[in-house]
Amino acid sequence: MKRIVAGNLLRTALAAGALCAAALSSAFAAPAADEVVARAQESWREAIAQSEVPAEGCFHASYPSMEWKAVECAVAPDIRFLPRTGRSSQTVGDGTDYAAGVGTGLISKTVGSFPSVTGVTSETGVGGANSYSLQLNSNFMNTAACDGAAVPANCLDWLQYVYSSDYDEAFMQYWLINWNTACPHGWNSYGGDCYKNSAAVTVPQEPITDLGTIKISGAAKAGGKDTMIMTVGTEAYTTTGKDSVVYLATGWAESEFNIFGDGGGSAAKFNTGSTIKVKIAVTNGTTDEPVCASNAGTTGETNNLTLGSCTAKSAATPYIEFTEKN
């Protein structure tokens, strides 16, 4: 009888050991092939979003290449991405948003991304389904671009790096707010303000389900060019403009990044159950954690999500992260 019990115990122990070994083998198994590919593509998107564009103009690159190839620029759509009014009843936008602020120096580059997107199945905007804009916006500034305003001290200039899904274009939009006199040559008038666009690079309309693979990078170099890079999936697109349009490099202290309606103060409306994590990484010559500046959004467009809490992290490229959901 004792031998039978002992035999049963031995068999039980061996079976348990086999199960344990199988569990350990599974835990340390190599990632699935599709996971490896996804990681490699994300690493490429991060690297090319931080890369330098070889010259002024418009360019395109495809995974896994880091080589930018020149493409023909397009004319940006004549649509206004409005400055905040603070009067909106929408949940996020029109001022209600976080921005990454720096306490030391100025920002030379910002990369906005959506590291986690869950529950998002649909989005509708002014143009119907998949109608939205992605905006990486500077703070309002008072730089040398305001020197010709009616009252230069009251003038604010502003730069937006914009992707318009309805128009399949990525470009920069510049503003001179409270200009209150005839707009400079080449600028459009809007009330007492002036605005104009850079050259645009054509980007196919991206469905909202691709949001997690999109990054927007904006860079500014004093005396040089401002650069916008957009990556999505295995493709990257870029366009440039002269920094002297609004002298962004001399006054860039905060960056807002988010998804909004596609211009005109419109809203992007997500399905119930949507949760999006937003990351804004800034380069300002330090590793200090940025400031989660609240109610610091500058755009007038909105979405129907609710802001959660914001955290700031010190890193080689410091960043803030926050979640918005409905």
N, C-alpha and C positions, 0 to 999 in steps of 0.2 A: 504493500500500500504506500509506504513512504517513497519507494522508487517511482511509483506512478505519479504521485504528487510532485516529486522532484522533477520528473520528466516534463510534466505540464508546465511547471514554473520555468524550466529552461526554454521550452518552446515559446512561452509567452515573452520571456526576456529577449529571445532572438528576434521574434516578430517586432517587438517594440524597437529594438535596435535597428532593424531594417527600415521601419517607418521613420525613425529619427534620421538615419542616413539619407533616406530619400528626401526628407524635408530640408536637410542641410544642403544636399546637392541642388535642389530647386532654388534655395535662397542664394546660392553662389553661382548659379548658372549664368551663362552669358546672356545679355539682353537680346530680345527678339530682333530680327533683322530690321523690321520697320521702325523699332525704337532707336536703333543705331542710326538709321538714316535721318529720322526726325531730329535727333541730337546734333548730327552733323550739319543739317540745314539751319538749325537755330544758331549754331556757332558761326556759320557763314553769314547769316543775317546780321548778327551782332558785329562781326568784323567789318563787313562792308558798310554798315551804318556809321562806323567810326573812321572810315577810310577818307583819303584825300582825293578830290576830283582833279583830273589832270589840267583842266583849263576851263575858261568860261564857256557856257553853252549847255547843251542837253546830252545826256549819256544814258546808256543801258548796260546792265551786266546780268549774266545768268549763272546760277549755281552749277559747278563749284568754283567758277572762275572769279578772280578778283580784278580782272581787267575791265575797265570802263571803255565802251565803244560809243563813238559819237553817233547821235541820231538827230533828225531834224526837230527843231523846237516848234511848238504850236503857239497859237494866240490864246491866251487865257480868257475864260468867259467873262463877260461884263456883268458880274454879279457881285453884290456887296456883302462881305462878311462883317457885320456891324460891330462897333464897339459897344460895351455894356451900357445899359440904361439903369439897371437896378430895379426896374419896375415889374419884372416878369413874375408870374405865379407858378412857373414851371419849377421842377425840383432842382435840377443841376443846370448851371449856365446863367448867363446874364449877370455875372458877378459871383454867383454862388458856386464856388469851386476852389480846390486847392491849387496852389502854385508852389514850385520849388524855389526858395529864395536863398541867396548866398550872403553871408555876413562879411566875407573877405573878398576883395577883388571883384571882377566882373565875369559874367558867363561868356565863354567863347563857343561852347557847343552844348546842345541838349538833345537827348534821345528819348522819345516817348514810345512806350510799348504797352501791350496788354498781356502780361505773363500768365494770366488765368482767365478763361472765359467759360462759364458754365451756364447751362439752361437757356442759352440764346438760340432761338430757332427762327425768329423773324424780327424785322425792323421796318417801320414805314416812316416816310417823311413827306416833304412837300412834293416830291416827284413820284410817290408811290413806294413800292417795295424796294429795299436796299438803296434808299435815298438818304444820304448823310454826308457830313464832312468830317474829316479828321483835321484838327487844328493844333498846332504848336505855336503858342502866342507869347510874345514878349510882354513885359510890363509897359505901362505908359511912361514915356521919357520926355525930357526936354533937352534935345541935342541941337547941334548947329543947323539941323534941317529946319528948325523953327525960326531962323533968323529973319525970314521974309514975311512972317505973319503980321497981322494988323497990330497985335500986342504980343511980341515974342514970349514974354514971361507967362502968358496964359495958354500958349500953344503946347500941345502934346503930340509927339510922334509915336508910331506904333508899327510893328511888323508881325505878320502872320505867315507861318508856313502852312499851306492849305492843300488838302486833297479833296476834290469835289467829285463824289461818285456819280452825280447826275450828268456831269460834263466830261468825265473820263480824263481829268487833267490834275496835275500837281504843279503848284506855283507859289510864289510869294505875293502877298498883298500888303501894300504900304499905305499908311494913313498919316495925314496931318490934321489933327483935331483942333477945333477952335482957331482955324486959320483966319476966317472972317475977312477975307479980301479975295481979289481975283486969284484963282489957283495958278500955280506955276505951269509953264508950258508942258503939255503931255500928261497933266493930271486931270482927273474928273472931279466935278463939284458935287457935293452932297450936303445941302444946307450950308452951314458955315465951315464944313470940313472938306478935305480933298483926299482922293485915293487914286491909286493906280496899281497895276500888276506887273510882275516880271514876266519873262517868257515862260511858257508852260511846257512840261514834258507829258506826253500822252501815257496814261496808265489805264488799262482796261477796268471797267466797273467790277468791283470786287464784292461778292455776296457777303452778307453780314456774318455768315458762318466761317469766313476766313479771317475774322478779326484777330484771332490769337497769333497769326503769323505776320501781322503788319507792324512795322516800326516806322516812325517818322524822325528823321534827324535834321536838326537845323544848326548851322554853324555861321559865325561871323568873324571876319578878320579886318581889323582897322587898316584902311588904305588899300584893301584888297576886295575880295568878293564874299558875299553871303551865299551859302549853299544849302539846298534842300535835298535830302535823300529819302526816298520811300522804298521800303522792301516789303514784299508780300510773297509768301511761298518760296519759290526758287528764282524770283525775279527781283531786280533792283532798278530804280529809275532816279535820275537826278537832274536838277536845273539850278542855275546860278543867277546872281544879280550883283550889281556893284554895292558895296557897303555904304558908299557915300549917298545913297538915296535917302536913308534916315539915320545913318551913322549908328547902327545898332551896336556895334562893338564898343562904343563909348558910353553906353548907358544900360546895358543888359544886366539886370539884377534879379529878375524873377522869370520863371517859365511856367505857363499853363499848358497842359496837354490833355485832350479828351476827344470824345466823339459827340457831335452836335448835329443840328439840322443843317441842311445844305444851303446856307446863306439867307439873307433877308430877315434875320431874327427868328427863323423857323426852328422847329423841334424835331429831334429823332426820337421815335416812340418804339420802345422794345416790348416784346411779349412779357407777360407776367411770369415771374420766376427767373428772370435774367440776373446774373451776377457777373460783374466785370471787375478785375483787379487792374488798376492803372499804375504804371511805373514811370517816373520822370527822373532821368539820370543827367546830372549837370557836370560840366567841366569848367573849373574856375581856378585851376592851378593849385588846389589844396585837396586833402582827403577828408576835410571836415564835413560832418553831416549837415545837409541843408536844413532850412527852416520849412516846416509845413505851414505855409502862409494860408490862412483861411479867409474865405470871402475875397479872394485875390484874383478871381477870374477876370479876364478883360474882354472876352467875346460877348456879343449879344445873342448868339445862338444858344439853344438849350437841348436837354434830353429829359426823359421822364423817370430817371433813376434817382435814388436817394443816396447821398453821401454817407459813408461810414467814417470810422476814425482813420487818421493818417499817421504813419510812422516814418521817421527819417533815419538813414543809415550812413555811417562813415565807411568809405571804401575807396579803392583806387579811383573809381568814378562814383562819387557820392550820389545818393538818390533818395527820393521819397516814394512811398507806396500807399495806396488807399483803395478801398473797395466801394463800389456803387452798385445798388441792386433795387429791384422792385418786387 
